[in-house]
Amino acid sequence: MSETIPNTSQASQDDRTIAMLTHLSGIILGFIVPLIVWLIHKDKSDKGYLVDQSREALNFQITLLIGYVIGIVLSVILIGALLNFLLWIVCIIFSIIAALAANKGEAYRYPFAIRLVK
């Protein structure tokens, strides 16, 4: 199943800025901001780029949350703390990459994310 990526040439500077902040917010606030942005704009046809990027950020943050839960469970055998630290580093790196792409108006796709929200 192929996804259609919205036409990024129609994305306003405001939409690109909000998309950038949505990606960056995941570093500190997790899935909360991407969820709010997606819920506010999901039914607006002129916000296709913003909806797409907030959905992508939301899916990535949900994937990380699942990883964090697994890390907490694995803390019993002491590997969970390392796993959670590595996931946090991955979150920082990919969120910054996504934010830079969003600011340029590019539709960014995280290399690994369970796409639960469609």
C-alpha positions as CSV (number, residue, x, y, z in Angstrom):
1,M,0.0,0.0,0.0
2,S,1.6,3.3,-1.1
3,E,1.1,6.5,0.8
4,T,0.3,9.7,-0.9
5,I,2.5,12.6,0.3
6,P,0.8,15.9,0.2
7,N,2.0,18.6,-2.2
8,T,4.6,20.4,-0.1
9,S,4.7,23.4,-2.4
10,Q,1.4,24.5,-1.0
11,A,2.6,24.4,2.7
12,S,2.7,27.9,4.1
13,Q,5.6,29.0,6.2
14,D,3.4,28.9,9.3
15,D,2.5,25.2,8.6
16,R,6.2,24.4,8.1
17,T,7.1,26.1,11.4
18,I,4.4,24.3,13.3
19,A,5.4,21.0,11.7
20,M,9.0,21.7,12.8
21,L,8.0,22.5,16.3
22,T,5.8,19.4,16.4
23,H,8.8,17.2,15.5
24,L,11.0,18.9,18.1
25,S,8.4,18.7,20.8
26,G,8.7,14.9,20.9
27,I,12.1,15.2,22.5
28,I,10.7,16.6,25.7
29,L,6.9,16.1,25.6
30,G,6.6,12.8,23.8
31,F,3.4,12.2,21.8
32,I,1.3,14.9,23.4
33,V,2.0,17.9,21.0
34,P,1.9,15.8,17.8
35,L,-1.5,14.4,19.0
36,I,-2.9,17.8,19.7
37,V,-1.7,19.3,16.4
38,W,-3.0,16.3,14.5
39,L,-6.4,16.4,16.2
40,I,-6.8,20.1,15.6
41,H,-6.0,20.0,11.9
42,K,-6.9,16.5,10.7
43,D,-10.2,17.6,9.1
44,K,-8.9,20.8,7.4
45,S,-8.3,20.1,3.7
46,D,-5.9,23.1,3.4
47,K,-3.6,21.7,6.1
48,G,-2.5,18.5,4.3
49,Y,1.2,19.0,4.9
50,L,0.8,19.8,8.6
51,V,-1.6,16.9,9.2
52,D,0.9,14.5,7.4
53,Q,3.9,15.7,9.4
54,S,2.0,15.7,12.8
55,R,0.7,12.2,12.0
56,E,4.3,11.1,11.2
57,A,5.6,12.6,14.4
58,L,2.8,11.0,16.4
59,N,3.5,7.6,14.9
60,F,7.2,7.9,15.7
61,Q,6.5,9.0,19.3
62,I,4.1,6.1,19.8
63,T,6.7,3.7,18.5
64,L,9.2,5.2,21.0
65,L,6.7,4.9,23.8
66,I,6.3,1.2,23.1
67,G,10.1,0.9,23.1
68,Y,10.3,2.8,26.5
69,V,7.7,0.4,28.0
70,I,9.7,-2.6,26.8
71,G,12.8,-0.9,28.3
72,I,11.1,-0.5,31.6
73,V,10.1,-4.2,31.6
74,L,13.7,-5.2,30.7
75,S,15.1,-3.1,33.5
76,V,14.6,-6.2,35.6
77,I,17.6,-7.7,33.8
78,L,19.5,-4.4,33.7
79,I,19.5,-3.9,29.9
80,G,16.3,-1.8,30.0
81,A,18.1,1.3,31.2
82,L,20.5,1.1,28.3
83,L,17.7,0.5,25.9
84,N,15.8,3.6,27.1
85,F,18.9,5.7,26.9
86,L,19.5,4.6,23.3
87,L,15.9,5.3,22.4
88,W,16.1,8.8,23.9
89,I,19.3,9.4,21.8
90,V,17.5,8.1,18.7
91,C,14.6,10.4,19.5
92,I,16.8,13.4,19.7
93,I,18.7,12.7,16.4
94,F,15.6,11.8,14.3
95,S,13.5,14.6,15.7
96,I,16.1,17.1,14.8
97,I,16.5,15.7,11.3
98,A,12.7,15.7,10.8
99,A,12.4,19.2,12.1
100,L,15.0,20.5,9.6
101,A,13.2,18.7,6.8
102,A,9.9,20.1,7.9
103,N,11.2,23.6,8.0
104,K,12.3,23.3,4.4
105,G,8.9,22.0,3.5
106,E,10.0,18.4,2.8
107,A,7.7,15.5,3.8
108,Y,9.9,13.5,6.2
109,R,9.4,9.8,7.0
110,Y,11.0,8.3,10.0
111,P,13.1,5.3,9.1
112,F,11.3,3.1,11.6
113,A,7.9,3.9,13.0
114,I,4.9,1.8,13.4
115,R,2.2,3.6,11.5
116,L,-0.8,3.1,13.8
117,V,-2.4,6.5,13.1
118,K,-3.5,6.8,9.4
